[in-house]
Each structure stands twice: as structure tokens, then as C-alpha cells.
Amino acid sequence: MTAKPATHNLGLLPEGLSDRLPPQAEASARLVRDVLDTVAAHGYARVMPPLAEFEETLTARLQSAGAEDLLRAIDPVSQRTLALRPDMTAQVGRIAATRLAKAIRPLRLCYAGPVLKLRADQLRPEREEMQLGAELIGTDSVAAATEVVTVAIEALQAAGVEGITIDFNLPDLVDQLAAGPLPLDAELIAPVRARLDAKDAGGLVALGGKAAAYLPLIEATGPFHAAMERLEAIDAALGDKGVLASRIAALRAIAKPIDWDITLTLDPTERHGFEYHSWFGFSIFAAGFVGEIGRGGSYAIMHGDGREEPAMGFSLYPDPLIDVGFGREAARFLFLPPGHDADQAKGLRGQGWRTVAALDEADDGRALGCTHWLDVAGPVAY
Ligand SMILES: N[C@@H](Cc1c[nH]c[nH+]1)C(=O)O
């Protein structure tokens, strides 16, 4: 006989997992709908991948989509390892490479749903987060980047978010420079990337070899225009007019149509959160929120025949917005006393009232959170 768990523990949830209660649960749904409506208005069609997949299908489609961060379970049905999705971009990539492989390109898809991580990070204790986003599959051009950044900004603005900052980065810059004008021994590439990501100038120099040549990149960080000038100076000093020059031109083109009320910054060597991204990446911040509320950029989707398809997209993580009241709508709650006119109540619901019907003479509308009660002539404020 197995012992029953003590009932006082049954309300406990695992660390990093929590319930959404009223009114945030509804606010979350509303915010997701508002954002996805904006994305759909730009031609992105919704897909709904499953919450869990075989581990290898989740990690096979994107280069270096980490397997370390997966919450796994053995599926008793297939006897195989399943993983809960930590990021829907990989799933959308799988859909694009399999069931929608023959769909016309560019293919525009959007999605929303919860994602789960093995561990929380320092900034956010939650392991489950709402993720929503859009992926533009078939190209990673400057035009695609411009569209993706524009749609992300518009979607957040439609949800009422102000004080938006977009921080551009160049995820594969070190690899590209190492293969060209700033050669590095293969074993130094990863440490140089890590030191630059951490803005660790001392650590970079201490690596020895040619690592110190990367030092000026640390300075090309901050407000967009000043940082771009520094990046241009680095490019001029290299005199190579190759990879860095083309990246600079691309960033300038992407930045150009962005409205003045959006703050732009540059952090060319930021890598954290951009594990599978290629030439372009961006983080989205909003005034008053710690850490990014979204991220995006270019990447490649692996097809079954070994072909790599370019793509561009963004994801938003709106939970912090919901915590502070975004998506909430002031509702008018109307108490329906015993014996009320059901048709009249139906008509009022049609006008946007939310009704709470008495089930019992003792029910107290005000105590149940109603702002009004229904009299014969119509709603009366409490
Ligand atoms: N899914 C990525 C962002 C992204 C979407 N598309 C491309 N990149 C993330 O959450 O970090």
C-alpha cells in the first residue's frame, strides 16, 4: 500500500512554476491576443506546436539550440525521451522544414504559448514563461530584419508598451573576424567570445595571442550612433572593407526607418541568449523592466536533406508586463438579484457588462465584487 501524501503539501508547486490568478490570467490572454493581432495584420499565420516533443526533434533544427536547458521526461508510450519546449522558434523551424517545406517562401508564421526551462536565470525566478513571436522563413536579408524589428516594435506599442529600447548585436562577428581580418587560433575563439560578452577587457588581454586585437570592440557599445562611429573606426583601421563593413551598412539600414521615440543601442559582441543566431540579433527592453522582454534575429533552419534555410524572427516574453497591469481592462460587474429579467441581463452582457447572478437570496453582489446591481429600470451603482 502506498502512503498518501499529506494534504497540506498538495498546494505546493515546484520552484519556478506558479498559477496565474484573476485578473492577471485574463490580462495575459488579452495581451497575447493584442500582440498577435498586430503580427497577423502583417501577414503572419498562426501555428500551434505541441508543448512537448521528442528531444532530438527539438534540438535538431537550429544550430546549437542547447540541449542543456531542456526539462525532460520519458514517454511511457514511445519509450523515448520527450522534452518540454524551452523556445518555440525551434518548433516553428521544424514545421517550416517538414510539413510546410513546400509552402511558398517567404513564409510568415506566428505563435504564442508557454515555454519551460530547466533552470531559472538570475533576472527571473520563473521557469515557465509565456512566449509569443513571429518567424519570417526563407530569407535573412536586411529587408527581412527591418520587417521583423518593425513588427516587434509595433506589436509592443499596440499593447501599450512605452519607452522601448532596441539593442542591436552581431552574434557571429567574432567568428567572422577570426576567419578574416583578425585571425585567431581555433581554441581561442570561444574564450574571446565569452570575454567580449562579459565586457572583460582584462580577461581578454590575459588570453594572450591575438586576442587583444579584439579589445576595441568592447568600446563600440552603447547609444547607437556613437557606438556605430566607433565600429566604423575599427573597420577603417582594419582597412578590409569586408565583413565588418557589410554589417555596419546593414545595421544602418535596419535602424533607419525606426521612429525617433525608440531608443537604439549597440552591443556588437553580446552573445547571451543568441546561441543559434547568425549575423544579426537584437534585444528588446522597456522602461521600468529589468532584463529584456524580447529578443530576435537571424538564424538558419536545418532541413532533412542537409540544406540550411535562412530565417529571421523575434520572440516576446510578456509576463513582466502582465505583472504590472498591462492587458488589464476595467470591467463593469453587474449583480443580478434573484428573480431578475434574464433577457434584460442578456442584453446588458451584449453591451459589455459582466454579470454575476445570485444563486441564493443570501448572495451579496457587492461582496462578490460587483460595481452595480440590476434594478427593473437598469443597472444601479452600489
Ligand atoms: N526565440 C528566440 C528569439 C528569436 C526568434 N526568432 C529568432 N530569434 C529567443 O527567445 O531568444
Ligand as a Chemical Component Dictionary entry (heavy atoms), coordinates in Angstrom:
data_LIG
# 
_chem_comp.id                   LIG 
_chem_comp.type                 NON-POLYMER 
_chem_comp.pdbx_formal_charge   1 
_chem_comp.three_letter_code    LIG 
# 
loop_
_chem_comp_atom.comp_id 
_chem_comp_atom.atom_id 
_chem_comp_atom.alt_atom_id 
_chem_comp_atom.type_symbol 
_chem_comp_atom.charge 
_chem_comp_atom.model_Cartn_x 
_chem_comp_atom.model_Cartn_y 
_chem_comp_atom.model_Cartn_z 
_chem_comp_atom.pdbx_ordinal 
LIG N1 N1 N 0 13.357 32.579 -29.861 1  
LIG C1 C1 C 0 14.462 33.464 -29.620 2  
LIG C2 C2 C 0 14.276 34.779 -30.318 3  
LIG C3 C3 C 0 14.121 34.593 -31.783 4  
LIG C4 C4 C 0 13.000 34.380 -32.504 5  
LIG N2 N2 N 0 13.366 34.230 -33.777 6  
LIG C5 C5 C 0 14.684 34.356 -33.850 7  
LIG N3 N3 N 1 15.146 34.558 -32.657 8  
LIG C6 C6 C 0 14.556 33.715 -28.116 9  
LIG O1 O1 O 0 13.569 33.651 -27.445 10 
LIG O2 O2 O 0 15.606 34.006 -27.627 11 
# 
loop_
_chem_comp_bond.comp_id 
_chem_comp_bond.atom_id_1 
_chem_comp_bond.atom_id_2 
_chem_comp_bond.value_order 
_chem_comp_bond.pdbx_ordinal 
LIG N1 C1 SING 1  
LIG C1 C2 SING 2  
LIG C1 C6 SING 3  
LIG C2 C3 SING 4  
LIG C3 C4 DOUB 5  
LIG C3 N3 SING 6  
LIG C4 N2 SING 7  
LIG N2 C5 SING 8  
LIG C5 N3 DOUB 9  
LIG C6 O1 DOUB 10 
LIG C6 O2 SING 11 
# 
